[in-house]
Amino acid sequence: MGTGTADAAADEADFVMKTMGEKLIAFQLCNEPDLFFRNGIRKSDYDFAQFATEWQHFYEVIRQRVPKAPFAGPDTAFNNEWLVPFAKRFSDQAAFLSQHYYAEGPPSDPSMTIERLLRPNPKLVQEFEGMAQTRQDSKLPFRLTETNSCYQAGKQGVSDTFASALWGADLMYQLASVGGIGINFHGGGYGWYTPIAGTARNGFVARPIYYGMLLFAEAGPGHLIESALDSQQDDHLLTAYGLHSDSGSIKAVAFNKDANRAVSLTVDAGVRASKARALRLFAPRFSDTTDVTLGTNPVGASGAWSGEYEAIPVRDGTAEMDLPPASAALLTFA
């Protein structure tokens, strides 16, 4: 929609729909329209009203060609002020709301560091609050359709390090805890933040952030349950989440983003449990770009991986586990 025509978009949508079928999540009509006025695609007075008129036109032309085409939007860069009017106007046309988020940037800024990446980000809190409020008001779910550590393909020494694994996995749980339905990490080629680096010709390798995504995936489907950290001593670098899996088991995942201090956890699952096992996400240092493991094993060149679980002592229904500095663990009760 930024530089093309509605008829061309309908041709493309028709081809994609026939090719992808039910695998297609949704069509989006543009990328970061709230920045159109900054990059010369639209005039300086471009606002939501103009965007909405264009969006409606493209939607109608595509739907005439592809009647069952699913849509989402507005796919803004960061502007929460566009979410509410979009939800009000297009609640019957859109399957979900979408927005982008980058923790840092630009990469040329020396203040964009690992330490900053791992600290709580007020910008993220504000964005999630806006999306959650819009969902409550409009009943439309939301998705982060583009995200990563540092925009403009990431920052070397930050985006390609083990710190990104802890950040990325924790971000996924933060999003899930406020009702998000999905996330898309930006990547490709050899960008510093890409989860899978390489090309079909030269081969691929799993970057550290991929391990964080794998940790989240290993938890499996389920729903988050209420959890709380006691005696945290105001340590914002320790986070934890509880999960009731679809298989019926209770799981907990904890992130220690402190580079120097280990944490001793006593985890009460709230159910009778006689044993537990942990899958650990680890690297020797935050800054490591290699030597990352999940379940003591790396991801192979072909993407193959098999993690080893560690038995965790359970006494009186609670599990006791040490969490080393700069690490995470997925704990499963049985």
PyMOL commands that set and color helices and strands:
alter all, ss='L'
color gray80, all
select helices_A, chain A and resi 6-23+33-35+48-65+80-90+114-118+122-138+162-177+208-219
alter helices_A, ss='H'
color red, helices_A
select strands_A, chain A and resi 71-76+94-104+142-150+183-185+196-199+203-206+222-225+238-245+250-256+263-268+276-282+293-294+310-312+314-315+318-323+327-333
alter strands_A, ss='S'
color yellow, strands_A
deselect
rebuild
show_as cartoon
